Amino acid sequence: MLGRFGGTLKKSSNSYLNELIPGQAAVFERLLSMKETGALGQSFIFVGGAGWGKYALSRAFARMLLCGNGTFPGFCECSSCRRVQSGQHPDFRYFGGDESKRSIAIAEIRSLLEWMGFKSFEGKAKIAVLKGSERLTQEAGNALLKLLEEPPVSSYLILLAENPKRLLETIRSRCSFIRLRPPSLAEAGKQLENGGISRERALYLARKSGGNFAVAMELSEANDEKEIREFLRKVSLGSAQPLIALWQKLERAEIVKNIRNTQQIFRDALVLAVGGSEDQVLFQESRNELSSLGREGIPRLLRKLGYLLEADRALRSNANQKLVLTRLEMMWDQ
Ligand SMILES: [Zn+2]
């Protein structure tokens, strides 16, 4: 069913869409035009970093198929749109369990297959979204294959992934790749605002997180400057041992958050060390501590930043966290 706007929307013309999925309106319009030309497949991989809007885009996808007024992607508050948006629509469901778990249990995939096996409740379409799909085990991935090979009529499967290379080739080859684009700072700020945070605060957090919405949300709960100063004091001691001993006790998501904070600190220290302006520094109130960190010298700062990025990547790819941190500690003190 065509939206009231018909045809392909110009991305700037639909402020409702820009509001709903900041930064991804153009990506959505690609999906919409696939639908309008009858070229919409039934299996997708939405690829994008944490906080880029993969969830928001999958809700928009569901509304495109389920909207009861045919109004969406124009402004719509029909019962279907409202229920998709609030996660209450019986034909739209997320699977994949707790995303901090290392793998998706086979039972979770069985319940997805079972759910997909029922006819749609309201007769239009069924949309299942699998969170963090790179956590699929081989067994769970294979169980999913049958669905990809013979999807029931009007059923759609969306796999969300940050790193689709980790998916089985047999899965990847049966899905259309939809690549989200990194949101700009302003768009990430917009996402934060949608979450009920003031504009000023949102922009600060967006800047702080390098445009990463999820990280910004986490940081918004941190007690900022005081915490950062304490952090800097520990990092400035030279040896990473006390800090890493502390991290070893944390959950994976917490460790990643700490590592990203530390990356930002090193970026700031580098900016000051190369004579950059203070405007470019995020933790401006801690510039004394940052300057003293900068005395380690640019090569060392760069090297440590590299180790942090590597540890961040390894943790996000589900590497063993104890090993990652032990390696970080060894490299750090060299
Ligand atoms: Zn609607």
Residues whose N, C-alpha, C, O or C-beta is under 5 A from the ligand:
A	BS01	ZN	C67 G68 N69 F72 C76 E77 C78 C81
